Amino acid sequence: MVDVGSDPATGKRKQLTRTFGTLREAKVEYARITNRRYEGRFVEPNKITVNEWLDQWLYRKAEDLEESTVYSYTMTLGRVWGKPGHVRLQN
């Protein structure tokens, strides 16, 4: 178990729990996570897919774009949504 920061909304401590076959494997992963956290490069594990991420990105981006640009992005992303879209983003 390792602390991975605090929840910005609640201020409560967040922890990540993993299970390993050996103590050595656990120590290596603990060091990796701790180092990434202090470097500001740690990304919490999640199950978001490529499609879900693209949908969120386009929704946020659309606020600042012309309607024709949003349409163009939608048509271009349509090629991706069907193929690797079901794959988890972190994979």
C-alpha positions as CSV (number, residue, x, y, z in Angstrom):
1,M,0.0,0.0,0.0
2,V,1.3,3.4,-1.0
3,D,0.0,6.9,-0.5
4,V,-0.6,8.6,-3.9
5,G,-1.7,12.0,-2.8
6,S,-4.9,13.5,-1.7
7,D,-8.3,13.9,-3.2
8,P,-8.6,17.6,-4.3
9,A,-12.4,17.6,-3.7
10,T,-12.4,16.1,-0.2
11,G,-8.8,16.5,1.0
12,K,-8.7,12.9,2.1
13,R,-5.7,10.7,1.6
14,K,-5.7,8.4,-1.4
15,Q,-3.9,5.0,-1.3
16,L,-3.1,2.5,-4.0
17,T,-3.0,-1.2,-3.0
18,R,-1.4,-3.9,-5.0
19,T,-0.5,-7.5,-4.4
20,F,2.8,-9.2,-5.5
21,G,4.3,-12.6,-5.4
22,T,7.5,-11.6,-3.6
23,L,8.6,-8.9,-1.2
24,R,11.3,-7.8,-3.7
25,E,8.7,-7.2,-6.5
26,A,6.6,-5.2,-4.0
27,K,9.6,-3.0,-3.0
28,V,10.5,-2.3,-6.6
29,E,6.9,-1.2,-7.4
30,Y,6.7,0.9,-4.3
31,A,9.9,2.7,-5.2
32,R,8.7,3.2,-8.8
33,I,5.3,4.7,-7.7
34,T,6.9,6.9,-5.0
35,N,9.5,8.3,-7.4
36,R,6.9,9.1,-10.1
37,R,4.7,10.7,-7.5
38,Y,7.5,13.0,-6.3
39,E,8.5,13.8,-9.9
40,G,4.8,14.7,-10.7
41,R,4.6,11.9,-13.3
42,F,2.3,9.5,-11.4
43,V,-1.0,8.7,-13.1
44,E,-3.5,6.8,-11.1
45,P,-4.7,3.6,-12.6
46,N,-8.2,3.9,-14.2
47,K,-10.4,2.0,-16.7
48,I,-11.2,4.7,-19.1
49,T,-11.1,3.6,-22.8
50,V,-9.8,5.4,-25.8
51,N,-13.4,6.2,-26.9
52,E,-14.3,7.6,-23.5
53,W,-11.2,9.8,-23.4
54,L,-11.8,11.1,-27.0
55,D,-15.4,11.9,-26.2
56,Q,-14.3,13.9,-23.1
57,W,-11.6,15.7,-25.1
58,L,-13.9,16.6,-27.9
59,Y,-16.6,17.9,-25.5
60,R,-14.1,20.2,-23.7
61,K,-12.4,21.3,-27.0
62,A,-15.7,22.1,-28.7
63,E,-16.4,25.0,-26.4
64,D,-13.5,27.0,-28.1
65,L,-14.0,25.8,-31.7
66,E,-16.1,26.7,-34.7
67,E,-18.9,24.3,-35.5
68,S,-17.2,23.3,-38.8
69,T,-14.0,22.5,-36.9
70,V,-15.9,20.3,-34.4
71,Y,-17.6,18.5,-37.3
72,S,-14.2,17.9,-39.0
73,Y,-12.7,16.6,-35.7
74,T,-15.8,14.3,-35.3
75,M,-15.3,12.9,-38.8
76,T,-11.6,12.3,-38.2
77,L,-12.1,10.7,-34.8
78,G,-14.8,8.5,-36.3
79,R,-12.0,6.4,-37.8
80,V,-10.5,5.8,-34.3
81,W,-13.8,5.3,-32.3
82,G,-14.5,2.0,-34.1
83,K,-11.1,0.4,-34.1
84,P,-9.0,0.7,-30.9
85,G,-11.7,2.6,-29.1
86,H,-12.6,-0.2,-26.7
87,V,-8.9,-0.5,-25.5
88,R,-8.1,0.9,-22.1
89,L,-6.2,4.1,-22.5
90,Q,-3.4,3.1,-20.0
91,N,-2.8,-0.1,-22.0
